[in-house]
Amino acid sequence: MEKENVKPMIEEIKESLLRYAIIRMRLIKLSVYEKTAVILSSISYFIVVLCVGVISLFFLFMMMAIWIGNMCESVVAGYAIMCIISASMLLSLYIYREKLKRWFKRIFISSVYEESDLQ
């Protein structure tokens, strides 16, 4: 009589352990996604700062500095104004770096994590 009562309990325990294992695997998968997203967002932030701060704005700022210098009749004033503008842009990137990292993290998580992983 007791053996009959034990079998349903064993089956219930097996099902509970299986559910636990599935949930644990999903949790590990989400953890890996998050860590990957943190790394990729940091790399993306570095690339954005590099592009904005060094490569893409360099030539534009040089041309604008010369143009402002011609308008002010002082090349030094043109370069000084453009230096202030570029420094303020880099400062704003530095101030908002955590928001930018979170934004990149959300983008990477949404691109890596699929709806099929929820099932």
VEXPA-682300 format. One record per residue (C-alpha): residue in three letters; x negated, y negated, z. Coordinates in pm, 1 decimal, padded with zeros to 6 digits. Each point is the difference from the previous one (the first is absolute). Layout:
BEGIN
PT   code          X          Y          Z
PT    ALA          X          Y          Z
...
This chain:
BEGIN
PT   code          X          Y          Z
PT    MET    00000.0    00000.0    00000.0
PT    GLU   -00280.9   -00240.9    00081.4
PT    LYS   -00176.8    00070.4   -00330.6
PT    GLU    00302.3   -00129.3   -00186.4
PT    ASN   -00013.7   -00328.8    00192.3
PT    VAL   -00375.3   -00039.0   -00056.6
PT    LYS    00011.5    00024.3   -00381.1
PT    PRO    00208.9   -00317.6   -00052.3
PT    MET   -00224.1   -00187.2    00240.8
PT    ILE   -00310.7    00113.7   -00189.1
PT    GLU    00156.9   -00109.6   -00330.0
PT    GLU    00090.8   -00336.8    00151.7
PT    ILE   -00355.7   -00046.2    00125.6
PT    LYS   -00137.7    00091.3   -00345.7
PT    GLU    00226.7   -00257.1   -00164.5
PT    SER   -00099.9   -00263.8    00253.9
PT    LEU   -00369.6    00069.1   -00058.0
PT    LEU    00048.0   -00014.3   -00375.4
PT    ARG    00180.4   -00336.0    00027.2
PT    TYR   -00276.4   -00127.5    00226.1
PT    ALA   -00268.8    00110.5   -00248.0
PT    ILE    00179.5   -00172.3   -00288.4
PT    ILE    00042.9   -00322.3    00195.7
PT    ARG   -00362.9    00012.7    00112.6
PT    MET   -00118.8    00044.3   -00360.2
PT    ARG    00208.6   -00300.8   -00107.5
PT    LEU   -00150.6   -00204.2    00281.4
PT    ILE   -00353.5    00096.2   -00102.8
PT    LYS    00080.1   -00088.0   -00361.0
PT    LEU    00131.0   -00342.7    00103.4
PT    SER   -00307.9   -00058.3    00212.1
PT    VAL   -00226.5    00076.9   -00296.0
PT    TYR    00206.1   -00234.6   -00220.0
PT    GLU   -00032.7   -00278.3    00254.0
PT    LYS   -00375.5    00040.7    00042.3
PT    THR   -00047.9    00007.3   -00376.0
PT    ALA    00211.5   -00311.5   -00035.2
PT    VAL   -00205.5   -00182.0    00263.6
PT    ILE   -00321.9    00081.9   -00182.9
PT    LEU    00140.4   -00093.4   -00339.8
PT    SER    00149.7   -00323.7    00130.0
PT    SER   -00336.7   -00103.1    00143.4
PT    ILE   -00169.6    00076.8   -00329.8
PT    SER    00269.1   -00190.6   -00188.7
PT    TYR   -00034.9   -00297.5    00230.5
PT    PHE   -00374.2   -00006.0   -00064.9
PT    ILE    00055.9    00014.8   -00375.7
PT    VAL    00254.3   -00283.3    00011.6
PT    VAL   -00231.6   -00219.5    00204.8
PT    LEU   -00285.9    00078.3   -00234.0
PT    CYS    00201.9   -00081.9   -00309.6
PT    VAL    00163.5   -00312.7    00138.9
PT    GLY   -00300.3   -00130.2    00187.8
PT    VAL   -00284.8    00075.8   -00233.3
PT    ILE    00078.4    00115.1   -00351.8
PT    SER    00323.5   -00146.0   -00135.2
PT    LEU   -00008.7   -00340.6    00170.5
PT    PHE   -00367.6   -00072.7   -00062.3
PT    PHE    00034.2   -00104.7   -00362.3
PT    LEU    00332.0   -00174.4    00051.4
PT    PHE   -00135.6   -00199.3    00293.0
PT    MET   -00311.3   -00095.5   -00190.7
PT    MET    00207.8   -00140.5   -00283.3
PT    MET    00235.8   -00176.8    00239.5
PT    ALA   -00294.1   -00145.8    00194.8
PT    ILE   -00143.4   -00147.0   -00318.3
PT    TRP    00341.2   -00136.1   -00100.7
PT    ILE    00061.3   -00156.2    00343.6
PT    GLY   -00355.2   -00134.4   -00003.7
PT    ASN    00067.9   -00172.8   -00331.5
PT    MET    00324.6   -00144.7    00137.6
PT    CYS   -00175.7   -00131.6    00314.0
PT    GLU   -00309.1   -00098.6   -00196.7
PT    SER   -00203.7    00208.0    00244.0
PT    VAL   -00087.7    00360.4   -00070.0
PT    VAL   -00087.5    00051.9    00367.9
PT    ALA    00351.3   -00106.3    00105.3
PT    GLY    00152.2    00248.1   -00244.3
PT    TYR   -00206.1    00286.7    00136.4
PT    ALA    00073.2   -00105.9    00360.6
PT    ILE    00375.7   -00002.4   -00061.6
PT    MET   -00008.9    00340.2   -00166.3
PT    CYS   -00213.7    00135.9    00283.6
PT    ILE    00263.6   -00112.9    00249.8
PT    ILE    00278.0    00160.0   -00206.2
PT    SER   -00182.8    00332.0   -00034.0
PT    ALA   -00090.3    00006.0    00369.0
PT    SER    00363.0   -00057.5    00095.3
PT    MET    00111.4    00285.2   -00227.4
PT    LEU   -00253.9    00239.1    00151.9
PT    LEU    00099.4   -00114.4    00348.5
PT    SER    00365.6    00074.5   -00073.9
PT    LEU   -00097.1    00348.8   -00123.9
PT    TYR   -00189.6    00052.0    00323.5
PT    ILE    00288.2   -00123.8    00214.7
PT    TYR    00257.7    00220.7   -00175.6
PT    ARG   -00224.7    00304.9   -00038.4
PT    GLU    00207.3    00220.5    00232.4
PT    LYS    00322.2   -00083.1   -00185.5
PT    LEU   -00170.9    00074.8   -00329.1
PT    LYS   -00130.5    00331.1    00132.9
PT    ARG    00348.0    00097.2    00121.8
PT    TRP    00144.6   -00096.4   -00337.7
PT    PHE   -00253.0    00219.1   -00182.6
PT    LYS    00059.4    00279.8    00250.3
PT    ARG    00375.3   -00008.0   -00071.6
PT    ILE   -00067.4    00010.9   -00373.5
PT    PHE   -00231.3    00300.0    00028.9
PT    ILE    00225.3    00189.9    00239.0
PT    SER    00302.1   -00050.1   -00224.7
PT    SER   -00196.9    00111.3   -00304.7
PT    VAL   -00145.8    00309.3    00169.5
PT    TYR    00298.3    00105.1    00208.6
PT    GLU    00282.1    00147.0   -00204.2
PT    GLU    00361.9    00057.7    00091.0
PT    SER   -00049.1    00373.9   -00053.9
PT    ASP   -00228.3    00003.5    00304.6
PT    LEU    00295.7   -00084.9    00221.3
PT    GLN    00180.5    00322.6   -00083.2
